[in-house]
Amino acid sequence: MSTDLVGHARQRRTALTLALRPSVWRSALVADVDRLALAAPVRVGVAVGSTLVVGGLLGHHGVAGLAALGALVAAFCRTAPYRVRAERLTALGIGIVASVAIGAVLGLTAAPLTVEIATLSLLGGLVALGVAALQVTGPGAVVFVFAATAATVFTRDAADLAVAVAATSLGAVAGVVASLAPDLWRRVRGRPDTNAPHESSWVILVRRPPVDLLNNSVRIVGATALSAAIAAWVGFAHPMWAALGALAAMQGLSYHLTVQRGVQRLLGSAVGALIGAGLLMSGVGYWGSVAAIVACLITAEIWAPVNYAVTSMAVTPMALLLTALGAGLSADAAVDRVADTLIGVVVGVVVAALTISTDEHPGGTRSTREDSAAADNT
């Protein structure tokens, strides 16, 4: 028994030092360019861009940002067969609308920061569990928590809550339609895809989850809550950004993937923050922001299966500009973003190392299908 404890303690110590190895930082820059694709990223850009254009023409800039977050469901399940993708996207669309509703209730009730952190951290863990159980590729739970956070800032009264939910719902519909457009067109032309056998999303979500997925969900809740709490204690204005950093790093099941994604997110966020700061200082206005958001989004989606550092570099200015549409941000927010990300990544890696399973080698992966999916996440 004592030998097992000593071995596990040694395993944790080795895991904690993994992030300091030069080989890990070098591997963060490796890019598999053979996986570059354009069609699906462009459809995601069209879905998000259309919501921003419509919102801008109607003069509802903050609302347009929430609709754009709903449209991001188009980034999920990009390669799944039509029937599987249609069902999974429907479930994800309902999920992101529910996430915005939760965030809106927090804003409406002016919930204390501790309640907000606890609620959104629990949301992140539950969504991460659901996404992993459904085995869908895409941005993961980060999008849902980010949308909920945006709704918290947006909502001040019951009318705002209704508007937030409606806008996100319309955006989700736009995202689903954009993702399914090629398949729908083939069906119009009388060439439907072969029906692939699949298990219902609803059956999967109500079934008892595998232990490894459940354990990872619990770790995510703890790491995101701790990250946000530390950021708030330090005095950062956007503590949930730290939670998002931890959440993004921990979406894979293996410790190796957590460290690699953490390093990539930190490197990408640092460069992306410089780009975001430049855009915020330049005063590009609403339409300039829309163009930059769509360009960053398409870039992020192109590089998502190739290299997560480049994806983070594009996601960071996009997130800053989306936040600025409704709340307004100064260039200083870019510095906060990097600092928050650093807190989230460090906390995520430490929590993952301290809770590493006894059957996992710190320097490798267990080659699970969930990790394969997580490697494609943006």
LINQUI-V307247 format. One record per residue. NEAR is the number of other C-alpha atoms within 12 Angstrom. Layout:
near=NEAR
near=NEAR
This chain:
near=7
near=8
near=9
near=12
near=12
near=13
near=17
near=24
near=20
near=20
near=27
near=29
near=22
near=25
near=34
near=29
near=24
near=30
near=35
near=19
near=19
near=14
near=18
near=25
near=23
near=17
near=22
near=32
near=25
near=19
near=21
near=20
near=14
near=11
near=15
near=21
near=22
near=20
near=21
near=34
near=38
near=29
near=34
near=46
near=40
near=35
near=39
near=48
near=41
near=35
near=40
near=44
near=30
near=27
near=29
near=27
near=16
near=13
near=17
near=24
near=32
near=35
near=44
near=44
near=50
near=54
near=46
near=54
near=55
near=53
near=47
near=55
near=53
near=48
near=51
near=47
near=39
near=42
near=27
near=29
near=24
near=30
near=26
near=29
near=40
near=35
near=27
near=41
near=40
near=32
near=31
near=44
near=38
near=30
near=37
near=50
near=41
near=29
near=42
near=48
near=39
near=38
near=41
near=40
near=34
near=33
near=29
near=26
near=20
near=19
near=22
near=14
near=26
near=21
near=22
near=36
near=38
near=29
near=32
near=49
near=47
near=32
near=41
near=47
near=39
near=34
near=40
near=49
near=40
near=37
near=43
near=41
near=38
near=39
near=35
near=42
near=39
near=46
near=45
near=45
near=49
near=43
near=44
near=47
near=49
near=43
near=49
near=46
near=45
near=48
near=48
near=42
near=38
near=40
near=34
near=22
near=20
near=18
near=15
near=27
near=34
near=24
near=28
near=47
near=40
near=27
near=36
near=46
near=36
near=36
near=43
near=43
near=36
near=37
near=44
near=40
near=32
near=37
near=40
near=37
near=27
near=23
near=28
near=20
near=17
near=15
near=16
near=12
near=11
near=10
near=13
near=17
near=20
near=13
near=15
near=15
near=12
near=20
near=18
near=21
near=27
near=19
near=17
near=22
near=25
near=13
near=16
near=15
near=22
near=18
near=15
near=26
near=32
near=24
near=27
near=40
near=35
near=30
near=41
near=48
near=39
near=34
near=45
near=53
near=41
near=37
near=41
near=44
near=32
near=31
near=35
near=26
near=18
near=17
near=15
near=26
near=25
near=40
near=40
near=46
near=48
near=48
near=51
near=57
near=55
near=51
near=61
near=55
near=54
near=57
near=59
near=49
near=45
near=41
near=44
near=40
near=45
near=48
near=46
near=44
near=49
near=44
near=43
near=41
near=51
near=42
near=33
near=36
near=45
near=31
near=27
near=35
near=38
near=27
near=31
near=43
near=32
near=24
near=34
near=33
near=23
near=15
near=19
near=20
near=19
near=31
near=24
near=23
near=37
near=39
near=27
near=33
near=42
near=37
near=26
near=38
near=46
near=36
near=36
near=42
near=43
near=39
near=36
near=44
near=36
near=28
near=36
near=44
near=40
near=38
near=42
near=47
near=36
near=39
near=44
near=47
near=45
near=42
near=46
near=46
near=48
near=44
near=42
near=37
near=37
near=33
near=24
near=25
near=27
near=25
near=24
near=23
near=34
near=37
near=31
near=33
near=46
near=38
near=36
near=42
near=46
near=36
near=40
near=46
near=44
near=40
near=40
near=48
near=45
near=35
near=34
near=46
near=38
near=25
near=32
near=37
near=27
near=22
near=18
near=26
near=25
near=34
near=28
near=23
near=25
near=23
near=19
near=20
near=21
near=33
near=33
near=23
near=33
near=40
near=41
near=37
near=45
near=45
